Amino acid sequence: MKHEPSKREIAFTKFFLHTPAKTIYRSFADSISLQGHEKVLDFGSGYGTVAKWVAPKLTSGQLTCADISSIWQAECRNHLAKYKNITYFNDDIYHLDPSEQFDIIYAHFVLHDLPYPELKKVIPHLIKLLKIGGKLYIREPVSDRNKFHTICKLLLQQKLQVLQTNQHLIPLMGTSFDIHYQKRALNHFNAPHTPPKSGQTGPG
Ligand SMILES: C[S@@+](CC[C@H](N)C(=O)[O-])C[C@H]1O[C@@H](n2cnc3c(N)ncnc32)[C@H](O)[C@@H]1O
């Protein structure tokens, strides 16, 4: 859903990154298992709050920062100009060619903002963009429980295995879940989804 940020929103995000609260982005980046050579997609990269910590870890890999907002994308380019391993995609993620196959896709506080018809379109497309065996990392708030359940349900309709879930209390966003998924080769039965519990680890 295209929404351009106000000057105040941009200023607030920049300020936030200069406070100790920036660790929320860093901790999410640090939870992503990286060797350094991977091809990674940041879906809804915004100002590059997470990409800032991921790009330097990709010593021989490549990061794509994708955002539908031209203003956020321009801000992100300026913010991360020193990293030469980043490519930018300024359009609806749905228009990113599925022949681009990523080892890792992450989305930090993106999916809960999308209306249901868009979630239904975007989630299967994200999974098409992921290599078999590739991993998806999301962080979403649970303040809107219906939306959170919808996201989990749509994800579990894909060829995904839940690897891990962790619960956090995030400033301004409240209780949020990090969920790590892996794309499987074949569909198999998924147990009906129940809200994950903190520290829960899925079947290996
Ligand atoms: C709440 S912001 C999160 C930004 C960043 N991940 C963070 O945590 O700071 C969500 C971002 O997703 C982008 N977005 C929403 N729908 C999108 C879509 N369909 N394709 C690409 N980007 C999208 C928005 O423009 C926005 O920048």
The ligand as a Gaussian input file, in Angstrom:
#p B3LYP/6-31G(d) Opt

LIG

0 1
 C        6.192000       0.543000       8.792000
 S        7.362000       0.738000       7.499000
 C        8.722000      -0.271000       8.105000
 C       10.042000       0.185000       7.548000
 C       11.263000      -0.607000       8.066000
 N       11.163000      -2.008000       7.732000
 C       11.425000      -0.386000       9.563000
 O       11.089000      -1.274000      10.349000
 O       11.904000       0.691000       9.947000
 C        6.696000      -0.272000       6.181000
 C        7.346000       0.003000       4.826000
 O        6.846000      -0.947000       3.862000
 C        6.643000      -0.285000       2.626000
 N        5.657000      -1.052000       1.843000
 C        4.341000      -1.247000       2.147000
 N        3.745000      -1.986000       1.199000
 C        4.689000      -2.271000       0.263000
 C        4.683000      -3.020000      -0.963000
 N        3.563000      -3.607000      -1.413000
 N        5.826000      -3.102000      -1.672000
 C        6.971000      -2.511000      -1.211000
 N        7.034000      -1.793000      -0.064000
 C        5.917000      -1.680000       0.679000
 C        6.167000       1.109000       3.034000
 O        6.337000       2.062000       2.013000
 C        7.023000       1.387000       4.281000
 O        8.216000       2.065000       3.971000

